[in-house]
Amino acid sequence: MGLSDLWISSIVILSALPTGTGPFMLAQYYKADGSVISHVVLITTVCSLLTISSFLWWSNRI
C-alpha cells in the first residue's frame, strides 16, 4: 500500500488493542449478561498483551 514502516507499526498496534469497557457498559444498560462481556474484555486484554509484546519484539529484530 506504500505506507512507511511507522504507519504500518501504528496500524498493527492499534488493531491489537483489547476490547474496551464500552460493550460492558452497554450490556449493563440493556440488562444483558454482563459476565460474558466481562470475560471477553479480560480475554482480549490478555491476548492483546501477548500479541503487542510479540509484535514489538519481532519488529525490533527486523
C-alpha positions in Angstrom: 0.0 0.0 0.0 3.0 2.3 0.0 2.9 3.1 3.7 6.0 3.8 5.8 7.1 1.4 8.5 5.9 3.8 11.2 2.4 3.8 9.8 2.3 0.1 9.4 3.5 -0.4 13.0 1.0 2.1 14.3 -1.9 0.3 12.5 -0.9 -3.1 13.8 -0.5 -1.9 17.4 -3.9 -0.1 17.3 -5.6 -3.1 15.8 -4.2 -5.3 18.6 -5.7 -3.3 21.4 -8.2 -5.1 23.6 -12.0 -4.6 23.6 -12.8 -1.6 25.8 -15.3 -1.4 28.6 -17.9 0.2 26.3 -19.6 -3.1 25.5 -19.8 -4.0 29.2 -21.5 -0.6 30.0 -24.0 -1.2 27.1 -24.7 -4.7 28.5 -25.4 -3.3 31.9 -27.6 -0.6 30.4 -29.7 -3.0 28.4 -29.8 -5.6 31.3 -27.8 -8.2 29.2 -25.5 -10.8 30.6 -22.5 -8.8 31.8 -20.5 -11.8 32.8 -20.0 -12.8 29.1 -18.9 -9.3 28.2 -16.5 -9.1 31.2 -14.9 -12.4 30.1 -14.4 -11.1 26.6 -12.8 -7.9 28.0 -10.5 -10.0 30.1 -9.5 -12.4 27.4 -8.9 -9.7 24.8 -6.8 -7.8 27.3 -4.6 -10.8 28.0 -4.3 -11.6 24.3 -3.5 -8.1 23.4 -0.7 -8.1 25.9 0.8 -11.1 24.3 0.3 -10.0 20.7 1.5 -6.5 21.2 4.6 -7.7 23.1 5.3 -10.3 20.4 4.9 -7.8 17.6 7.2 -5.2 19.2 9.8 -7.8 19.9 9.5 -9.1 16.3 9.5 -5.6 14.7 12.7 -4.6 16.6 14.5 -7.7 15.1 13.9 -6.7 11.5 
